[in-house]
Amino acid sequence: MTGTRRIVAALFLLPALVLLGALVVYPIGYSVVRSFSNASGDQFAGFDNYRALFTDSGIRTALKNNVIWVVFAPTVATALGLVFAVLTERVRWGTAFKLVVFMPMAISMLAAGIIFRLVYDQDPDKGVANAVWVGVHDTFAPSSAFPKAHPGRNSPLEPDRGGFITTATVRVGQSVSLPLVGVAPDRMPKDARKAVRAEPEPGRITGTTWQDFTRGKGVGRPGEVDPTELGYAGMRIEAVKDGRVVASTTAADDGTFTLPAQADGARLRLPADNFREPYNGVDWLGPSLVTPAIIGSYVWMWAGFAMVLIAAGLAGVPRELLEAARVDGATEWQVFRRVTVPLLAPVLAVVVVTLMINVLKIFDLVYIIAPGSSQDDANVLALELYRKGFSEGQPGIASAIAVFLLLLVVPVMLFNMRRLRREVRR
């Protein structure tokens, strides 16, 4: 059409064709050929490698997880992007908000994986997710400060339903000693004070519960309150008579407590709640939650991408249609659901399809975030390809997985191309 000789056009296209052939066509062709060979590559294996895709337990788990990724990750990321784009459209600081949401796109998958490996750490002192979760939990159900406390030698206490109870009954006017050990001095409650031996009181039962331990070999007298020992502040004490709690109290900061005369003839119990292990949050990277946790990190990265594309599509929506709907009495929710979303359908489809292609190849986040103990449960096809090819020495199966991934991606790509061409014709 331009009069250019075909040979000149071919010469200009040759460098691009060489690169395309070397970096795309040849690797695809070699992978297809290699997928029909055995592990060493010197014998034809037929469809054995492809049969392994549906018989190997690790690959089946990867397939199941890839389905979960394809269904949930693009949907959630696109939905959040749509919500962000619509809500920030008429807000003065909407541009700044969009910038903050889009910022994770500037971070590599490697860096994001390291960040969320720390976020999901099981230790609340390190992991942000568990720090927040534990803080909320402890607001409504405080954890015990004495999970390791237990009676020492010659103690008047014996085990009882996860707690401890006195071996003998107590009487009015008696001062009871309830010594315990097992809590490190630096783990004692901050409000704990030096223990004081409670003085007997007429008509009441008094006592002291304290950390019966003094630093230094041969220092301190077991079963007696020493000057440096701390009381178990907040320890709950119950008076149990005939299997029924007749009175209860809480130890003061110095470990002293007082029970009314109703406790006469009862046994004193330190219930199991005093020794409950502290709540350490959720095992985000355990076998049951590792895949949703990693999907959450992916959504954090890609919701900004969806938001930017949807915001661009939203800018092209005819405003008169939205105003006409409002004039006709439609609520904002009805305008959003019946006008905005249908008009944005082409853009939403492009975003969803693009993210679907992206998650089919997800590797970095799973490899970095999932610990070795739960990596099998978080496995995906791209990670299994890496493991089969480089860790387990089965390049034939790895090539079959690569071809299978290509076959999964191609229909989605064709659908996206047809939709884009249709939009161009319009």
C-alpha positions in Angstrom: 0.0 0.0 0.0 2.9 2.4 0.7 5.0 1.2 -2.2 7.6 -0.2 0.1 9.4 -3.3 -1.2 8.5 -6.5 0.6 12.1 -7.3 1.2 12.8 -4.0 2.9 9.8 -4.5 5.1 11.0 -8.0 6.0 14.4 -6.7 6.9 12.9 -4.1 9.3 10.8 -6.9 10.8 13.6 -9.4 11.0 15.1 -8.3 14.4 11.7 -8.4 16.1 10.9 -11.8 14.5 14.2 -13.2 15.6 13.6 -12.1 19.2 10.1 -13.4 19.1 11.2 -16.7 17.8 14.1 -17.0 20.3 12.2 -15.8 23.4 8.7 -17.1 22.7 8.3 -19.6 19.8 11.3 -21.7 20.5 10.7 -22.1 24.3 7.1 -23.0 23.7 8.0 -25.6 21.0 10.8 -27.1 23.1 8.5 -27.3 26.2 6.0 -29.2 24.1 8.6 -31.6 22.8 10.2 -32.0 26.3 6.8 -32.8 27.8 6.7 -36.1 25.9 10.1 -37.2 27.1 11.2 -38.9 30.3 13.2 -37.3 33.1 16.5 -37.6 31.4 15.1 -36.5 28.0 16.5 -39.5 26.0 13.4 -41.5 25.7 9.8 -40.9 24.5 7.4 -41.1 27.4 4.1 -40.6 25.5 1.4 -39.1 27.6 2.8 -40.3 31.0 3.8 -36.8 32.0 0.3 -35.5 31.2 -1.2 -38.4 33.1 0.7 -37.3 36.1 -1.1 -34.0 36.1 -4.2 -35.7 37.3 -2.7 -38.5 39.4 0.0 -36.7 41.4 -1.4 -35.5 44.7 0.8 -32.4 44.7 -0.3 -31.3 41.2 -4.0 -32.0 42.1 -3.6 -29.7 45.1 -2.1 -27.1 42.9 -4.9 -27.4 40.4 -7.5 -27.0 43.2 -5.7 -23.9 44.6 -5.5 -22.4 41.1 -9.2 -22.7 40.7 -9.6 -20.9 44.1 -7.2 -18.2 42.9 -9.0 -17.7 39.6 -12.5 -17.5 41.2 -11.7 -15.3 44.1 -8.6 -13.1 43.5 -9.8 -11.3 40.3 -13.4 -11.0 41.7 -12.4 -9.4 45.0 -9.7 -7.2 43.4 -12.1 -6.0 40.8 -14.9 -5.4 43.3 -12.7 -3.4 45.5 -11.4 -1.4 42.6 -14.9 -0.6 41.5 -15.9 0.5 45.0 -12.8 2.7 45.3 -13.3 4.2 41.9 -16.9 5.1 42.5 -16.6 6.3 46.0 -13.6 8.6 45.3 -15.0 10.1 42.1 -16.6 13.1 43.8 -14.3 13.4 46.8 -11.8 16.2 47.0 -9.0 14.1 48.3 -9.9 11.2 45.9 -6.7 11.6 43.9 -4.5 11.2 47.0 -6.5 8.2 48.1 -6.1 6.6 44.6 -2.4 7.3 44.7 -2.1 5.5 48.1 -4.2 2.5 46.9 -2.2 2.3 43.6 1.2 2.6 45.4 1.6 -1.2 46.1 1.8 -1.7 42.3 5.2 -0.1 42.5 6.4 -2.8 44.8 7.8 -6.1 43.4 6.2 -9.4 44.2 9.3 -10.3 46.1 9.1 -7.3 48.3 5.4 -7.7 48.8 5.9 -11.4 49.8 8.5 -10.4 52.4 6.2 -7.7 53.8 3.2 -10.1 54.2 5.4 -12.9 55.5 6.0 -10.5 58.4 2.4 -9.2 58.5 1.2 -12.8 59.0 3.8 -13.8 61.5 2.3 -16.0 64.3 4.0 -14.0 67.0 1.8 -10.9 67.9 5.0 -9.0 68.8 6.1 -9.3 65.1 3.0 -9.9 63.0 0.7 -6.9 62.5 -2.3 -9.1 61.7 -2.0 -11.1 64.9 -1.2 -8.0 66.9 -4.5 -6.4 65.9 -6.4 -9.7 66.3 -5.0 -10.4 69.7 -5.7 -6.8 70.8 -9.3 -7.1 69.8 -9.6 -10.6 71.4 -8.0 -9.5 74.7 -10.3 -6.5 74.9 -13.3 -8.9 75.3 -11.5 -12.0 76.8 -8.3 -11.0 78.6 -5.6 -13.7 78.6 -4.2 -15.1 81.8 -0.9 -13.6 83.1 0.0 -16.9 84.8 -0.1 -19.7 82.1 3.0 -21.5 83.4 2.2 -21.2 87.2 2.0 -24.4 89.2 2.5 -25.6 92.8 5.9 -26.3 94.0 7.1 -29.1 96.4 5.2 -29.6 99.6 2.4 -27.3 98.3 -1.0 -27.3 99.9 -2.5 -27.4 96.3 -3.3 -30.3 94.0 -4.4 -30.4 90.3 -8.2 -29.9 89.7 -9.9 -29.5 86.3 -7.0 -27.6 84.7 -6.5 -25.5 87.9 -5.5 -26.3 91.5 -7.4 -26.8 94.8 -6.3 -27.0 98.4 -6.0 -30.5 99.8 -7.6 -29.5 103.1 -10.7 -27.3 104.0 -10.3 -23.9 105.4 -11.9 -22.3 108.5 -13.0 -18.8 109.5 -10.2 -16.8 111.1 -7.6 -18.8 109.2 -4.9 -17.2 107.0 -4.2 -19.5 104.0 -1.0 -19.6 102.0 -1.3 -20.5 98.3 2.3 -20.5 96.9 3.0 -21.1 93.2 6.1 -21.2 91.0 6.7 -21.3 87.3 6.3 -17.6 86.2 9.5 -15.8 85.3 10.0 -12.5 87.2 9.9 -10.5 84.0 6.6 -12.1 83.1 4.8 -11.1 86.2 2.0 -8.5 85.8 3.1 -4.9 85.8 0.7 -4.1 88.7 2.2 -6.9 90.9 3.6 -5.7 94.2 5.8 -7.3 96.9 3.8 -10.1 98.5 2.4 -9.6 102.0 1.4 -12.3 104.4 -2.3 -11.8 105.1 -3.2 -11.4 108.8 -6.1 -13.6 110.2 -9.4 -11.7 110.6 -12.3 -12.8 112.7 -15.3 -13.9 110.7 -13.4 -14.1 107.5 -10.9 -16.3 105.7 -7.7 -14.5 104.5 -4.7 -15.6 102.5 -2.0 -14.8 100.1 -1.1 -16.3 96.7 2.3 -15.4 95.4 5.3 -16.4 93.3 7.3 -18.5 95.8 10.7 -18.0 94.3 13.7 -15.8 95.2 16.7 -15.4 92.9 19.9 -16.9 94.2 20.8 -20.4 95.3 19.7 -21.2 98.9 17.9 -17.8 99.2 14.4 -17.7 100.4 12.2 -20.0 102.5 9.8 -22.3 100.5 6.2 -21.9 101.5 6.8 -18.5 103.2 6.5 -15.0 101.9 10.0 -13.5 101.4 10.7 -9.8 101.0 11.5 -9.9 97.2 8.7 -12.2 96.2 5.7 -10.8 94.2 2.0 -11.4 94.7 -0.2 -12.8 92.0 -2.2 -9.7 91.3 -5.6 -10.5 89.8 -5.5 -14.2 90.6 -9.1 -15.5 91.1 -9.8 -17.7 94.1 -13.0 -19.7 94.6 -14.4 -21.4 97.7 -15.8 -24.8 96.7 -18.1 -26.8 99.0 -19.8 -30.0 98.0 -18.9 -29.3 94.3 -20.5 -25.8 94.4 -18.8 -22.4 94.4 -20.1 -20.7 97.6 -17.8 -17.6 97.4 -15.1 -16.1 95.2 -12.7 -13.2 95.2 -9.7 -11.7 93.3 -6.2 -11.3 94.8 -5.0 -7.7 95.3 -1.7 -6.4 93.9 0.2 -7.8 96.8 -1.4 -11.2 96.4 -3.7 -11.0 99.5 -7.3 -12.0 99.4 -10.3 -12.1 101.7 -13.3 -14.5 101.6 -16.6 -14.1 103.7 -17.8 -16.5 106.3 -19.8 -18.6 103.7 -16.4 -20.1 102.7 -16.1 -21.8 106.1 -15.4 -25.5 105.6 -14.8 -25.1 101.9 -11.7 -25.9 99.8 -10.0 -23.0 98.0 -9.6 -23.4 94.2 -7.6 -21.5 91.7 -9.7 -22.1 88.6 -8.3 -23.0 85.2 -9.0 -19.5 83.8 -6.0 -18.3 85.8 -3.7 -20.6 83.9 -5.1 -20.4 80.4 -2.4 -20.0 77.7 -2.3 -16.5 76.3 -4.1 -16.1 73.0 -1.6 -15.9 70.2 -4.0 -15.0 67.4 -4.7 -16.9 64.2 -2.4 -19.2 62.4 -2.6 -17.2 59.1 0.0 -19.3 57.4 -1.3 -22.6 58.6 -2.7 -25.3 56.3 -6.3 -24.1 56.4 -5.8 -20.3 56.0 -2.5 -20.0 54.0 -4.2 -19.7 50.5 -6.8 -17.0 51.6 -4.0 -15.1 53.4 -1.8 -15.1 50.2 -4.9 -14.1 48.1 -5.3 -11.2 50.5 -1.8 -10.0 49.8 -2.4 -10.2 46.1 -5.6 -8.2 46.4 -3.6 -5.6 48.3 -1.3 -5.2 45.4 -3.7 -5.4 42.5 -6.8 -3.6 43.7 -5.1 -0.3 42.8 -4.6 -1.6 39.2 -8.3 -2.4 38.9 -9.3 0.9 40.5 -7.2 3.0 38.0 -8.7 1.2 34.9 -12.2 1.3 36.2 -11.8 5.0 37.1 -10.6 5.7 33.5 -13.8 3.9 32.2 -15.9 5.8 34.7 -14.6 9.1 33.4 -16.1 8.2 30.0 -19.6 7.4 31.3 -22.1 10.0 30.0 -23.1 12.1 33.0 -26.5 12.9 31.5 -27.5 9.2 31.9 -26.7 9.3 35.6 -28.4 12.6 36.2 -31.5 11.4 34.2 -31.7 8.4 36.5 -31.5 10.6 39.6 -34.1 12.9 38.2 -36.4 9.9 37.7 -36.2 9.2 41.4 -33.5 6.5 41.4 -31.5 6.1 44.6 -27.7 6.2 44.5 -27.6 2.4 44.9 -30.0 2.0 42.0 -28.0 4.3 39.9 -24.8 2.3 40.7 -26.4 -1.1 40.1 -28.6 -0.4 37.1 -26.7 2.4 35.3 -23.0 2.6 36.3 -22.2 -1.1 36.5 -23.8 -2.0 33.1 -22.0 0.9 31.4 -18.7 -0.2 32.9 -19.3 -3.9 32.0 -16.7 -3.8 29.1 -14.0 -2.3 31.4 -14.9 -4.7 34.2 -14.6 -7.7 31.9 -11.1 -6.5 30.7 -9.9 -6.1 34.3 -11.3 -9.5 35.4 -9.8 -11.3 32.4 -6.4 -9.6 32.8 -6.3 -10.5 36.5 -7.4 -14.1 35.7 -4.4 -14.5 33.3 -2.2 -13.0 36.0 -3.3 -15.3 38.8 -2.9 -18.4 36.6 0.8 -17.7 36.6 1.1 -16.6 40.2 4.3 -17.9 41.8 6.3 -15.3 43.7 3.8 -14.6 46.5 3.1 -18.3 47.2 6.8 -19.2 47.1 7.8 -16.4 49.5 4.9 -16.1 51.9 4.0 -19.8 52.5 6.4 -21.4 55.0 7.8 -24.8 54.3 5.4 -26.5 56.7 2.3 -25.3 54.6 3.8 -24.8 51.2 2.2 -28.1 50.0 -1.2 -26.8 51.0 -0.7 -23.4 49.3 0.8 -25.0 46.2 -0.2 -23.6 42.7 0.7 -24.8 39.2 3.6 -22.3 38.6 5.1 -23.3 42.0 4.7 -27.0 41.3 6.3 -26.4 37.9 9.4 -24.9 39.6 9.5 -27.7 42.2 9.2 -30.5 39.7 11.7 -29.0 37.3 14.4 -27.8 39.8 13.9 -29.5 43.1 12.6 -32.9 42.2 14.5 -33.4 38.9 11.4 -34.1 36.7 11.7 -31.7 33.8 9.3 -33.8 31.7 6.4 -33.3 34.2 7.5 -29.6 34.6 7.2 -29.1 30.8 3.8 -30.8 30.8 2.6 -28.4 33.5 4.0 -25.4 31.5 2.1 -26.6 28.4 -1.1 -27.1 30.5 -0.7 -23.6 31.9 -0.4 -22.3 28.3 -3.5 -24.1 27.3 -5.4 -22.6 30.2 -4.2 -19.0 29.4 -4.8 -19.1 25.7 -8.6 -19.2 25.7 -8.7 -16.4 28.2 -6.3 -14.3 26.0 -8.4 -15.0 22.9 -11.6 -13.9 24.7 -9.9 -10.7 25.8 -8.6 -10.0 22.2 -12.0 -10.6 20.7 -13.6 -8.3 23.2 -11.0 -5.5 22.5 -11.5 -5.8 18.8 -15.3 -5.6 19.3 -14.8 -2.4 21.3 -12.6 -0.9 18.6 -15.2 -1.6 15.9 -17.8 0.3 18.0 
